[in-house]
Amino acid sequence: MQKILSSGYKIPSSLKSAYGRTLRLLRRPAEKLGILRFLETHRNICTLLYLRTLFSIYDSEDLVRLDLPWWSFDAINTIETFLYSRGDPANIFEYGSGASTVWLAKRGRTVYSVEHDSIWAERTRNLCRLFSHVSIIEEPPQPAQEHTQFLSGGCKYKGFSFDNYVLSIDKSPSNFDLIVIDGMCRKACLQLAIQKIKEDGIIVFDDSARDYWTSVIDASGLFVKRYPGLAVALPYPSETAILSKNSGILR
């Protein structure tokens, strides 16, 4: 399947911030004019639901109210079908928490979500306060040591170890039906996820169109289906990939 993003496509953070501020300013008049209510009333039309989510960028509480994770719409539909088609509720692990944690909690038996940012972890705990089967695992980065295995490639955390974050999935004695990778050290997380996913399970890898993650996915040895197109809250197309050990799981 052809990628819809150009090689290495990434929006500058300054532009993201400006866009977020603009939408927050427009949200109040959109509410007063009844635009948001109209879009929500017609959320069965994907384009209108997408337009509604544009007002929810960087607003996890609103995405929770809309019952949406921050992935591409086609991937969301596929994952939801996968979860509901299983005989028993799924056991789920998630690298990177947020609105998706609540979405998964409504559809799974257990959800373990590891988060490196303490403030964000507390925010997610508040979002999940009604779900006793959700565990938020807080694993902030630590100064790198000689034995450090996993380092982030980002400048912000240069010289810091994410060993505890990546290896947190090993604390569970059982394997998972669904593993989401949408956080730090994604290459290392994918390697661990392959060991912890069930034979009939799936791995969800968000922002999969970026060059440095595409090569990691292609080298995984797993079957891959890519879901490019409109994504929740994003003003540009994105892609979420779903990986599995068995080619027959996703058709």
N, C-alpha and C positions, 0 to 999 in steps of 0.2 A: 504494500500500500504506500502510495507516495506521501511524503511528509508535506505538511502545509506551511511549515515555518522554514525560513531560510536558515542556512548553516550558521549555528552559533547564535541564533536570534535571541536577543535579550533587551528588554526595555530599561533605559537608564532609571536609576532610583529617583532622581530629581523629577523626571517626568511622571513616574508612578505617584509620587507624593502630590504633585500638582493636580493630577487627575483625581486622586482621592479627595482632596480638598474641594475641588469643583463639584463633584457629585454630592458631597455632604452639604454644600451650600444650596444645591438645587433640590435636595430631598424635601426640605420643609415646604417650599411652594408646591412641589409635586404632590405632597400629601394633602395640602389645602385644596388643591384643584381636583382631587379625587383620582389623579392619574395612577397612583400606586394601588389604590383599591380596585380600580378597573383592571390593571394588569394582573393582580392577584386573583380576581374573580375569573379571569380567563387563563389561568395558569396551565390548563390542559393543552393550550397552544404553545408549543415550545418557544417560538420566537418571542411571544409576549412574556412568558416566564423569564426568558433570558434578559429581556429589557428591564424587567423588575429587579433582577439580581444586580444589575449595574449600579443600583442605588445602595447595594449592600457590601460594596468592596471594603475590606478591612473591618467588617462589622460581623463578628461571629454570632452575636446574639440575634441579629436579624436573620442570618442564614439558618440558625437553629429554628427560629419561628417559621421560616419557609420550608424547613425540613430538607435541607440540601447540603451536601458536602461540596468542597471547592475543587471539583474535577470537571472533565468534559461531560456534556449531557449524555452523549451516546454511551460513554463508559458507565455513568451512573445507572442508566437503564439496564445495562448488561449485568452489572454487579448486583443490582436489586433482584433481577430475575434469578441469578445464580443463588443468592441467599434464600429466596423463597422456594426454590425448587428442591432444596435439600430436605431430607426427611426430618432431621433434627436441627435446632438452632445452632449457628456456627460459633466456634471459638476463634477469636480474632486478636491479632496483634497489630499495633500501629506504631510506626516510627514517625513522630510529628503529630501533635494533638491540635484540636480545634473544633470547628463545627462538625467536621466529619466524625469525631468521636461520639457525639450525640446521635448522629445519623446511624452509625454502626450499632450503638447501644440499643436503639429501637428495633434492631433487626438481628441481634446476636445473643448468644447465651452468656458469653463473657467477653469483655474487651479490656485488653491491656494496652495502654498508650504511653510511650516513653517520650519525654519532653526535656530538651536541654536548657530552655529558658525558664527561670523560676517564676517570673511574673506571668508568663503565658501559661505555665503549668497551673498556677493558682486560678487564673481566669477559666481554664478548662474545667478545673474541679468545681467551680461555681456553676458552670453550664451543665455539669453532670451530677449535680447534687441529688437529683431524684432517682439516680440509677445506682443501686447498690452493687450491681455486677460489673461496674467499671472501676478499673484501677489505674490511676495516673502515676506513672513512675518518673520521678524527677531525677535526672542524671546530668547535672551541669558539667561542662568541660573542666578538666584539671590541667595544671601545668605539666607539660610533657616530661617524661622520665626516659632513662635509657631503654627500659623495657616496653615503652609505649608502642602499641601496634597500629592504632588508627588516628590519623591526623586529618583535620579538615583542610580542604584546599582553599578555603576562603581567607581573605586577608584579615578579617575581623578576629578570627580565632587562630592566627598563626602562632605556632609554638604551644598549642593546647592539645591535650589528648581527649579523644572521645571513646576510649576503650570501654568504660562503664556503660555508656550510652548504647554502643553497638552490641555489646555482649549481654545486655539486659534481657534479650529474648531467650537466652540459655537458662535463665532462672526458672522458666516453666518446664516441668518434666514432660509435658505432652506437646504434640505437634498441633498446628493450627489449620483451620479450614480456609482462612483468609488472612493475608499479611499485607499491610499497606506501607509503602515506602514513600514518604513525603516530608523528609526531614534532613538531618545531617549525614555526612559520610555515606552516601547512598550506594556506592560501589561495595563497600564492606557490608552494609546492611543487606544488600541483595545476596551476597555470598552466604551470610548466616541464614537468611530467609529460605534459601534453597534447601538447607539442611532441616529446617523446622516446618516446612509446609507439607501437608498431607499429599498423598499421591493424587487425590482427586480435588485438591485445593487450588486456589489461585493467588497470585501476587499482583497487587495493584501498584504501578510505578507511575507517579504523576510527573508532569513536565517532561515527558519522555522524548520530546523532539529535539532537545538540545544535544549538540554534537557529542559532548563529553559523557552524556548519559546514554545516548543511542549506541555508542560503541560498547559500553558496559552491558547493555541489554542484549545486544547481538552476540556477545561473547559468552552469555550465560549458559547456553546449551538448552534453554527452555523454548517451548513454543510460545510465540508472541503474536498478539493481536493488538493493533494500534487503533485508537479511537480519536481521530483529529476532528476539529470543528469548534463550534461554540462551546465555551466553558463558563461555568458559574462566575459571575462578577467581573469577568475580564473583558475589556473593550477590544481585544484582538484574539484571533484563533489560537488555540492551544491543543495539547494532545495528552491523553492518558493511555498508558499501555497496560495490558493484562497479560501476565505470564503464567504458564502452567507446565507441568511435567507430562501431561497427557493431551494430545492434539484434539481428542474428542470432547473435552470438557466444555469448550466454547465453540459454537458453530456459527 
